[in-house]
Amino acid sequence: MNDQLQETKNFIQDLSEQLYLYITKISPAGLDWIFHAFTKLAILVILFLLVDFLVKPVINLIFRFFHNEEKYPVIKSIYQSRITNSVAHLFALAIVLGIQTSIFPPKAIPRTNIFIIRSINLGLVLILAGMLYRGLTAFRNYFAIKQDYYKIMALNAISETMKILGIFIFSIVGICVIFGIKGATIVGSLGAITAVLVLVFRDTILGFVTGIHVSTSKSLKVGDWISIPKYNIEGNISDISLLTTKIMNFDKTISSIPTYDLLTTEIKNLQVMSESNTRRIKKSIYFNINSFKFLTEEDIDRLKDINLISEYLEGKSIELKKEKETLKHSDKIVNGRQLTNIGVFRYYAEKYLQNDPDVDQDGAMMVRQLDITPQGLPLEIYCFANDSRWEHFEQIQADIFDHLLVASKEFDLQVMQISVKV
């Protein structure tokens, strides 16, 4: 075995010697070392590709046996991110580094050795950078399999930041390797440009902080239905990256906002409403104050025919009659408590909501008066529809207000309209 290895080594050396002499012969005077260096580099690249081509299928084949996501989710994530390719590259580079001194005879090494070593070191830097990138992707894939959206968001912020910092660091290392500069020299000069770096990476830093905050507070995640009043945006979050957040609007358009806006801008998360299948109705009807009046006995008798308020009016009529018996000048309608058309209508609206099957009876429900405006008195309907789907919600809301707007005429109420002169 040793004899065979020695014979192989001697054969390679003889072949290298002949190649060296041939390149020296055809090269211009004084430039032969350049031709030697590039020829040696080309041979090393071909050898690297050959070894990588042979090793990569073997490593990938081993990982193919662990495709069960439930049993081996970590290995599955590693395989999907192709870290095995980086391992194959590293193995091939180690072989190239071990045999590079045997390609040309020793007398050629002094002139080409620095170039070749720097090229191999640069290749090592690139492989390690690719391994870091794929390693971060593997972490994201692992939590994507588990569908842990908040951890995915945090990992997105961390991985994107590390990728940017990795590019910066590996670029410095690459420059040091190519030009033979000491890393301490470049790192020491960073103090003079710190302010510039902060400005350049401002969005990156803010995006990183936002991603960590959102994931730890669990206030937002991909898929949530949100509303951003500042930008007049409402839709579902489709992606949260380090720098931008994409939102799929309900009109099928895509809006992109800076990720740090998730921390600095008012955002309404409507996902809880969607998950509970309820949606708030908060809308007002404006009534003309001049149409408000006390109800006479004739008015009360007429309104008793309305089923929802007949018992209420019957009880109130008895109560008010007893109270009037104790009052002086009871014939004056303003003396004592009286029923008003707006008050009875408000009670009717409450009873209508309580009997509407499309209104969530477990949620907050009220009909209240707001501050008087030049357009009249707003009567606000506040309740929750029991269907959060947009088209169904609008239908439920429209049905409620269609009925109340028309029913108000039975109470002699006038709905305010603002006429516009053209």
Secondary structure, DSSP 8 states (H G I E B T S, - for coil): -HHHHHHHHHHHHHHHHHHHHHHHHHS-TT-HHHHHHHHHHHHHHHHHHHHHHHHHHHHHHHHHTT--TTT-HHHHHHHHTTHHHHHHHHHHHHHHHHHGGGSS-GGGHHHHHHHHHHHHHHHHHHHHHHHHHHHHHHHHHHHHHHT-HHHHHHHHHHHHHHHHHHHHHHHHHHHHHHHT--HHHHHHHGGGGHHHHHHHTHHHHHHHHHHHHHHHHT---TT-EEEEGGGTEEEEEEEE-SSEEEEEETTS-EEEEETTHHHHS--EE-HHHHHTT-EEEEEEEEE-GGG--B--HHHHHHHTTSHHHHHHHHHHHHHHHHHHTTSTTTTSTTSS---BHHHHHHHHHHHHHHT-TTB-TTS--EEEE---BTTBEEEEEEEEES--SHHHHHHHHHHHHHHHHHHGGGGT--B-------
